[in-house]
Every structure is written in C-alpha cells, then in structure tokens.
Amino acid sequence: MSQTIPASPSRTRRWFFRLLTAAIGLAALAFLVSRIDPDALGRALREADYRFFALSLLTAFASQFLPGYRWRVLLDYRAPYRTCWSATFVGNFLSVFTPFRMGDVARAGLLRRSDKVPLTEGLTTVLFGQLLDLSGMMIVGLLLVALAPLPDTLNRIAFVLALVVLGGLGMLYIVAHSEGVWEKRIEPILRRFLGVGPARRIVGLIRSGIDGLRILHRPAQFIYVIALTLFFWSLVCLAGWFLVRSLVPDAAPVFGVGLAFAAGIGMATPWLPGSLGTYELSVAFGMTALGLSEEMALAIVVMLRLRFVLVVVGTGILGMWAQGMSFNALRAAAEEGTAEENAVIEEAAI
C-alpha cells in the first residue's frame, strides 16, 4: 500500500493541469464564437472561390508525406517509409480526438510494434521532429517580420518562441553527446539512492532515448533534415496563401506566410484535442494583425479548420489502411503506449 501512495500526487497534478488547460482552450473557443456574425460569415463562405480552396487542400495533403520521410531519416533509415508516413498519419488522426501527447505516443508505439524500435527512442525522434518544426516555424516568423510590420505583441511571442526552440535544440545537442556521462557519473548516484535494478533501467531508458539523437553526430544528414523541414514549411505557406486567396482574391503571398505562422503557434499549444480553441484564436489574431477585417479573419478560421479536418481524417484513414488497423486496434495501440509512458515517468519519479 505504501508503495502506491507516492504516485498519487503526480497523477493528481497531471489531471489538474489537463483540466486547467482544457478550460483555457474552451474559453478561447467561446470567445471566438461570441464574435461571429452569422450573416457576414455565411456571405463570405458563399462568395469564396473554392478552386483556390481545392488547391490549398491538395497542397496541404501532399505536404503531410514529408514529416514521415523526415522521421525515417531521423531513425537512420531503420524503418520503411510506408511505416513512417502511415504511423505519422495515424498519430495525427488520433491527436484530433485526444489531448496532449497521445498521438505522438501512438506513433512511437506503432513503430515499436512493426520495426522493434524502443518506445523511448521513437519518442525522442518524434520530439526532435517537433523541435525541427518549431525551428521551421520560427524561420517563417522571421520571414513574416521581414515582409510585413507586426504588432509588438507578435514580435515578443516570436522572440520567446525562438529562445525556447534554440534552448531545446541546445539541450538535445548536449544530451546527444553525453552518453558516457550517464554510465560513469549518473548511474552510480542513482544506484546509491534507488538500487542497482532501478538505476540500470533508468539509464537504459535514457540511453535508448539518446540513440534517437544519433543524427546530431552526422552533419550532412542533419543538414538534409533541415532542408526537408524548410521544404515542408514552404508547402505550408503555399497552402495557406491558396486558402486566403479563396476568400481574398488579391491577397499577397505574405498572408500565406502569416497564416502558416499563426496556425503553427496555435498547434504548438494543444490545450484541447486538435488544439481546438487556441488554434482558431491564434489564426484570427494573426489575420487581423495583417490588416484583414474581423469578419474575414473568422471566415478564414472556419475554412482552415475545415481543411484541417479533411486533411487529418483523410490521411488518418489512409494511414490506418496502410497499417492494416481497425479503430479498436488504434485505441489499443494508444492505450498501450500511454501506459508504458506513464510507467516510465512514475518509475523515474520514485
């Protein structure tokens, strides 16, 4: 009985954080709904040029195959491309219905099932890929600053995010080059407090995670990954420009850059499944900051969310078909991965 008590406060804190962040997302969504003028929104959607929306949809769909290929490169080509893109699609699909990291855990879990890649190593490469996307988003933000004057609030947000991304990449670089430190210095300390068995398991998990950062030892391969990331964000900007042009025919390319940056910030704050609330609020704020009316910004929000659902559901079904999965198997993979992740966290916290 006494061994299970220490884990309880950790679970309580996690649930409190989940409820708090869910409240933030719901508050953002409620605020946006209160600003909608049904007549103006309906008029904008009726007058939209859906040929540009179709171009935006196709471009966004095509761009989704790049993160899967990049993941394969991060894994040092140890998994087939089909496995990488299909697991990525399934993880993104699951994230629409579940909060926080469950979709990412499902990706790593599917990779472990099919190619025997350890869960911690898979999660490390997923995290690394997300940091690369944040880096790409910051480059988009710098391009936006160069193309259009922005409010001081957006400039501050971009500066803070840049520091976070650079700090995260710096930490990963340090960790990737510290493999020997864990065995020589950290493991003896852990043995003293936790015992030989738990210390070996924790260090083994950390080493498995470090294996997912081996690309940081290969400059040419790392540059290739950066190039893939920039190409992906170029397609995101192009898809965003097409979407804005479906509602604003004379929109300049800067609106595509602004939409990509605002949507990226919204997706980086997953308070609710699919970043519901924060995603829409970020896009609406970004579009009005670029000079669009509030009514047109809200119409763009609706069109963007529609495209998001079509792309994620379409790629998710394609990924499940490629994986040979049913919805029950998808849920089981997510629950299995989450249970193992929680076990790792609680063991490390003992």
PADOLO-661080 format. One record per residue (C-alpha): residue in three letters; x, y negated, z negated. Coordinates in Angstrom, 2 decimals, m for minus. Layout:
<pts>
PT    aa         x         y         z
PT   ALA         X         Y         Z
...
</pts>
This chain:
<pts>
PT    aa         x         y         z
PT   MET      0.00      0.00      0.00
PT   SER      2.77     m2.43     m0.95
PT   GLN      4.49     m1.96      2.43
PT   THR      1.50     m3.23      4.40
PT   ILE      0.94     m6.43      2.42
PT   PRO      3.87     m8.48      3.86
PT   ALA      2.48     m8.15      7.42
PT   SER     m0.89     m9.60      6.46
PT   PRO      0.17    m13.28      6.16
PT   SER      1.82    m13.04      9.58
PT   ARG     m1.41    m11.76     11.14
PT   THR     m3.39    m14.46      9.35
PT   ARG     m1.12    m17.19     10.68
PT   ARG     m1.39    m15.83     14.22
PT   TRP     m5.18    m15.76     14.07
PT   PHE     m5.29    m19.28     12.61
PT   PHE     m3.07    m20.54     15.42
PT   ARG     m5.27    m18.82     18.01
PT   LEU     m8.43    m20.38     16.61
PT   LEU     m6.81    m23.82     16.42
PT   THR     m5.53    m23.72     19.99
PT   ALA     m8.86    m22.37     21.26
PT   ALA    m10.57    m25.35     19.64
PT   ILE     m8.17    m27.69     21.49
PT   GLY     m8.99    m26.08     24.83
PT   LEU    m12.74    m26.19     24.19
PT   ALA    m12.52    m29.84     23.12
PT   ALA    m10.69    m30.74     26.35
PT   LEU    m13.29    m28.89     28.41
PT   ALA    m16.19    m30.54     26.57
PT   PHE    m14.67    m33.98     27.15
PT   LEU    m14.39    m33.38     30.89
PT   VAL    m17.93    m32.02     31.16
PT   SER    m19.23    m35.13     29.42
PT   ARG    m17.58    m37.30     32.11
PT   ILE    m19.16    m35.53     35.09
PT   ASP    m21.72    m37.39     37.20
PT   PRO    m23.66    m34.53     38.87
PT   ASP    m24.81    m36.70     41.79
PT   ALA    m21.34    m38.06     42.57
PT   LEU    m19.75    m34.63     42.18
PT   GLY    m22.33    m32.99     44.43
PT   ARG    m21.88    m35.67     47.09
PT   ALA    m18.09    m35.26     47.07
PT   LEU    m18.32    m31.48     47.39
PT   ARG    m20.86    m31.70     50.22
PT   GLU    m18.66    m34.11     52.18
PT   ALA    m15.47    m32.08     51.66
PT   ASP    m13.54    m30.77     54.67
PT   TYR    m13.45    m27.06     53.89
PT   ARG    m10.96    m26.39     56.69
PT   PHE     m8.29    m28.01     54.52
PT   PHE     m9.60    m26.07     51.53
PT   ALA     m9.15    m22.84     53.52
PT   LEU     m5.56    m23.88     54.38
PT   SER     m4.94    m24.59     50.70
PT   LEU     m6.38    m21.22     49.73
PT   LEU     m4.26    m19.30     52.25
PT   THR     m1.08    m21.17     51.29
PT   ALA     m1.69    m20.60     47.58
PT   PHE     m2.38    m16.91     48.20
PT   ALA      0.80    m16.47     50.24
PT   SER      2.89    m18.23     47.59
PT   GLN      1.90    m15.64     44.98
PT   PHE      4.11    m12.99     46.58
PT   LEU      7.27    m14.98     45.79
PT   PRO      7.25    m14.64     41.96
PT   GLY      7.01    m10.86     42.34
PT   TYR     10.02    m10.77     44.64
PT   ARG     11.94    m13.09     42.32
PT   TRP     11.12    m10.77     39.42
PT   ARG     12.64     m7.90     41.40
PT   VAL     15.84     m9.92     41.84
PT   LEU     15.89    m10.72     38.10
PT   LEU     15.58     m6.97     37.44
PT   ASP     18.65     m6.41     39.64
PT   TYR     16.52     m4.63     42.28
PT   ARG     15.85     m1.69     39.94
PT   ALA     12.12     m1.73     40.66
PT   PRO     10.40     m1.54     44.08
PT   TYR      8.97     m4.77     45.46
PT   ARG      5.48     m3.23     45.56
PT   THR      5.65     m2.55     41.83
PT   CYS      6.87     m6.07     41.05
PT   TRP      4.29     m8.03     43.03
PT   SER      1.41     m5.76     42.05
PT   ALA      2.32     m5.90     38.34
PT   THR      2.60     m9.69     38.61
PT   PHE     m0.82     m9.91     40.24
PT   VAL     m2.37     m7.67     37.58
PT   GLY     m0.76     m9.69     34.78
PT   ASN     m2.03    m12.98     36.21
PT   PHE     m5.50    m11.49     36.61
PT   LEU     m5.52    m10.29     33.01
PT   SER     m4.41    m13.73     31.79
PT   VAL     m7.66    m15.21     33.14
PT   PHE     m9.62    m13.18     30.60
PT   THR     m7.20    m13.03     27.68
PT   PRO     m5.32    m15.76     25.80
PT   PHE     m1.60    m16.29     25.29
PT   ARG      0.89    m13.65     26.47
PT   MET     m1.26    m10.56     27.08
PT   GLY     m0.93    m10.80     30.86
PT   ASP      2.86    m11.05     30.57
PT   VAL      2.94     m8.07     28.20
PT   ALA      0.81     m6.09     30.67
PT   ARG      3.33     m6.88     33.43
PT   ALA      6.18     m5.54     31.36
PT   GLY      4.08     m2.54     30.29
PT   LEU      3.28     m1.60     33.89
PT   LEU      6.95     m1.87     34.81
PT   ARG      7.88      0.40     31.93
PT   ARG      5.29      2.98     32.98
PT   SER      6.35      3.13     36.61
PT   ASP     10.10      2.48     36.50
PT   LYS     11.04      3.16     32.87
PT   VAL     12.30     m0.38     32.27
PT   PRO     12.24     m1.05     28.48
PT   LEU      9.46     m3.36     27.35
PT   THR     11.82     m5.89     25.75
PT   GLU     13.93     m6.10     28.91
PT   GLY     10.82     m6.55     31.03
PT   LEU      9.52     m9.28     28.74
PT   THR     12.89    m11.04     28.81
PT   THR     12.84    m11.20     32.60
PT   VAL      9.23    m12.44     32.50
PT   LEU     10.25    m15.19     30.05
PT   PHE     13.24    m16.07     32.20
PT   GLY     10.99    m16.33     35.25
PT   GLN      8.66    m18.66     33.37
PT   LEU     11.56    m20.90     32.39
PT   LEU     12.63    m20.98     36.02
PT   ASP      9.11    m22.05     36.97
PT   LEU      9.25    m24.78     34.34
PT   SER     12.55    m25.89     35.85
PT   GLY     10.96    m25.97     39.28
PT   MET      8.07    m27.95     37.86
PT   MET     10.50    m30.49     36.40
PT   ILE     12.10    m30.93     39.84
PT   VAL      8.61    m31.54     41.21
PT   GLY      8.13    m34.09     38.42
PT   LEU     11.36    m35.88     39.36
PT   LEU     10.21    m35.95     42.98
PT   LEU      6.91    m37.42     41.84
PT   VAL      8.67    m40.14     39.85
PT   ALA     10.73    m40.99     42.94
PT   LEU      7.67    m41.15     45.21
PT   ALA      5.15    m42.95     43.01
PT   PRO      5.17    m45.20     39.93
PT   LEU      3.73    m43.35     36.96
PT   PRO      2.36    m44.44     33.58
PT   ASP      4.82    m44.38     30.70
PT   THR      2.87    m41.52     29.10
PT   LEU      3.56    m39.20     32.04
PT   ASN      7.22    m40.22     32.11
PT   ARG      7.54    m39.34     28.42
PT   ILE      5.84    m35.98     28.95
PT   ALA      8.21    m35.21     31.83
PT   PHE     11.23    m36.19     29.71
PT   VAL     10.17    m33.98     26.78
PT   LEU      9.47    m31.03     29.07
PT   ALA     12.86    m31.49     30.73
PT   LEU     14.57    m31.29     27.33
PT   VAL     12.59    m28.16     26.41
PT   VAL     13.42    m26.44     29.69
PT   LEU     17.12    m27.32     29.55
PT   GLY     17.25    m26.21     25.92
PT   GLY     15.56    m22.91     26.75
PT   LEU     17.88    m22.18     29.66
PT   GLY     20.87    m23.09     27.50
PT   MET     19.75    m20.71     24.75
PT   LEU     19.26    m17.88     27.25
PT   TYR     22.74    m18.50     28.65
PT   ILE     24.24    m18.32     25.16
PT   VAL     22.30    m15.15     24.33
PT   ALA     23.30    m13.52     27.64
PT   HIS     26.98    m13.99     26.76
PT   SER     26.73    m12.89     23.12
PT   GLU     26.18     m9.14     23.45
PT   GLY     29.24     m8.22     21.41
PT   VAL     28.33    m10.62     18.60
PT   TRP     25.19     m8.65     17.68
PT   GLU     27.08     m5.41     17.13
PT   LYS     30.17     m6.84     15.45
PT   ARG     28.67     m9.55     13.24
PT   ILE     24.88     m9.45     13.09
PT   GLU     24.30     m5.70     12.74
PT   PRO     26.46     m5.36      9.56
PT   ILE     24.44     m8.15      7.94
PT   LEU     21.15     m6.51      8.92
PT   ARG     22.37     m3.16      7.57
PT   ARG     23.08     m4.75      4.21
PT   PHE     19.53     m6.07      3.85
PT   LEU     17.41     m3.63      5.91
PT   GLY     19.34     m0.39      6.01
PT   VAL     21.09      1.42      8.86
PT   GLY     17.99      2.62     10.75
PT   PRO     16.06     m0.68     10.99
PT   ALA     19.27     m2.60     11.75
PT   ARG     20.10     m0.31     14.67
PT   ARG     16.55     m0.54     16.04
PT   ILE     16.50     m4.34     15.90
PT   VAL     19.93     m4.70     17.50
PT   GLY     18.92     m2.13     20.12
PT   LEU     15.84     m4.18     20.99
PT   ILE     17.94     m7.35     21.23
PT   ARG     20.48     m5.63     23.49
PT   SER     17.65     m4.39     25.68
PT   GLY     16.42     m7.97     25.98
PT   ILE     19.93     m9.20     26.81
PT   ASP     20.05     m6.66     29.64
PT   GLY     17.25     m8.65     31.25
PT   LEU     19.58    m11.67     31.47
PT   ARG     22.37     m9.96     33.41
PT   ILE     21.71    m12.25     36.37
PT   LEU     23.34    m15.09     34.39
PT   HIS     26.64    m13.25     34.88
PT   ARG     26.21    m13.35     38.69
PT   PRO     26.30    m16.92     40.06
PT   ALA     25.42    m16.04     43.68
PT   GLN     22.37    m14.03     42.62
PT   PHE     21.30    m16.77     40.21
PT   ILE     21.52    m19.40     42.99
PT   TYR     19.35    m17.13     45.13
PT   VAL     16.74    m17.02     42.37
PT   ILE     16.80    m20.81     42.09
PT   ALA     16.25    m21.07     45.86
PT   LEU     13.25    m18.72     45.61
PT   THR     11.84    m20.84     42.80
PT   LEU     12.17    m24.05     44.82
PT   PHE     10.55    m22.41     47.84
PT   PHE      7.65    m21.27     45.66
PT   TRP      7.09    m24.78     44.31
PT   SER      7.30    m26.23     47.82
PT   LEU      4.39    m23.99     48.80
PT   VAL      2.52    m25.02     45.65
PT   CYS      2.92    m28.68     46.60
PT   LEU      1.81    m27.97     50.17
PT   ALA     m1.27    m26.08     48.95
PT   GLY     m2.05    m28.98     46.62
PT   TRP     m1.80    m31.51     49.43
PT   PHE     m4.17    m29.48     51.59
PT   LEU     m6.65    m29.32     48.72
PT   VAL     m6.57    m33.07     48.06
PT   ARG     m6.98    m33.74     51.79
PT   SER    m10.17    m31.67     51.78
PT   LEU    m11.68    m34.45     49.64
PT   VAL     m9.47    m37.44     50.52
PT   PRO     m8.73    m37.24     54.27
PT   ASP     m5.98    m39.88     54.25
PT   ALA     m4.20    m38.58     51.13
PT   ALA     m0.41    m38.89     51.31
PT   PRO      1.87    m35.89     50.51
PT   VAL      2.62    m37.44     47.11
PT   PHE     m0.83    m36.31     45.98
PT   GLY      0.18    m32.70     46.62
PT   VAL      3.29    m33.21     44.52
PT   GLY      1.25    m34.86     41.77
PT   LEU     m1.36    m32.11     41.79
PT   ALA      1.32    m29.41     41.56
PT   PHE      2.97    m31.16     38.62
PT   ALA     m0.27    m31.83     36.74
PT   ALA     m1.54    m28.28     37.30
PT   GLY      1.82    m26.90     36.17
PT   ILE      1.62    m28.83     32.90
PT   GLY     m1.92    m27.58     32.38
PT   MET     m0.92    m23.97     32.97
PT   ALA      2.03    m24.32     30.58
PT   THR     m0.43    m24.89     27.70
PT   PRO     m2.59    m21.73     27.62
PT   TRP     m4.90    m22.60     24.74
PT   LEU     m7.72    m20.53     26.27
PT   PRO     m7.74    m17.70     28.84
PT   GLY     m6.76    m19.11     32.23
PT   SER     m5.68    m22.35     30.48
PT   LEU     m9.34    m23.37     30.53
PT   GLY     m9.78    m26.96     29.39
PT   THR     m6.17    m28.10     29.29
PT   TYR     m5.67    m27.19     32.96
PT   GLU     m8.62    m29.29     34.07
PT   LEU     m7.81    m32.19     31.76
PT   SER     m4.20    m32.35     32.96
PT   VAL     m5.25    m32.37     36.63
PT   ALA     m7.93    m35.02     36.09
PT   PHE     m5.48    m37.25     34.22
PT   GLY     m2.79    m36.77     36.88
PT   MET     m5.09    m37.61     39.78
PT   THR     m6.43    m40.77     38.14
PT   ALA     m2.84    m41.79     37.32
PT   LEU     m2.13    m41.68     41.06
PT   GLY     m4.99    m44.06     41.76
PT   LEU     m7.99    m41.84     42.54
PT   SER    m11.38    m42.60     41.04
PT   GLU    m12.57    m40.53     38.12
PT   GLU    m15.36    m39.02     40.25
PT   MET    m12.91    m37.91     42.95
PT   ALA    m10.46    m36.58     40.34
PT   LEU    m13.21    m34.43     38.81
PT   ALA    m14.17    m33.14     42.27
PT   ILE    m10.53    m32.11     42.79
PT   VAL    m10.63    m30.36     39.42
PT   VAL    m13.67    m28.32     40.50
PT   MET    m12.12    m27.39     43.86
PT   LEU     m8.81    m26.49     42.24
PT   ARG    m10.47    m24.25     39.65
PT   LEU    m12.45    m22.56     42.43
PT   ARG     m9.25    m21.92     44.35
PT   PHE     m7.57    m20.68     41.18
PT   VAL    m10.32    m18.12     40.56
PT   LEU    m10.35    m16.94     44.18
PT   VAL     m6.57    m16.51     44.29
PT   VAL     m6.20    m14.84     40.90
PT   VAL     m9.16    m12.50     41.34
PT   GLY     m8.17    m11.66     44.92
PT   THR     m4.54    m10.94     44.05
PT   GLY     m5.61     m9.15     40.87
PT   ILE     m7.81     m6.72     42.78
PT   LEU     m5.03     m6.24     45.33
PT   GLY     m2.55     m5.57     42.53
PT   MET     m4.84     m3.05     40.84
PT   TRP     m5.31     m1.26     44.16
PT   ALA     m1.53     m1.12     44.68
PT   GLN     m1.06      0.19     41.13
PT   GLY     m3.90      2.69     41.51
PT   MET     m5.57      1.28     38.40
PT   SER     m9.12      1.01     37.15
PT   PHE    m10.34     m1.73     34.82
PT   ASN    m10.17      0.71     31.90
PT   ALA     m6.56      1.56     32.75
PT   LEU     m5.78     m2.15     32.93
PT   ARG     m7.21     m2.74     29.48
PT   ALA     m5.34      0.28     28.09
PT   ALA     m2.04     m0.98     29.51
PT   ALA     m2.59     m4.41     27.97
PT   GLU     m3.54     m2.98     24.57
PT   GLU     m0.58     m0.59     24.58
PT   GLY      1.88     m3.34     25.42
PT   THR      0.41     m5.73     22.87
PT   ALA      0.51     m3.07     20.14
PT   GLU      4.17     m2.37     20.85
PT   GLU      4.99     m6.08     20.94
PT   ASN      3.27     m6.61     17.57
PT   ALA      5.14     m3.64     16.13
PT   VAL      8.44     m5.14     17.25
PT   ILE      7.56     m8.53     15.74
PT   GLU      6.45     m7.07     12.42
PT   GLU      9.49     m4.79     12.17
PT   ALA     11.77     m7.77     12.74
PT   ALA      9.87     m9.74     10.10
PT   ILE     10.27     m7.12      7.38
</pts>
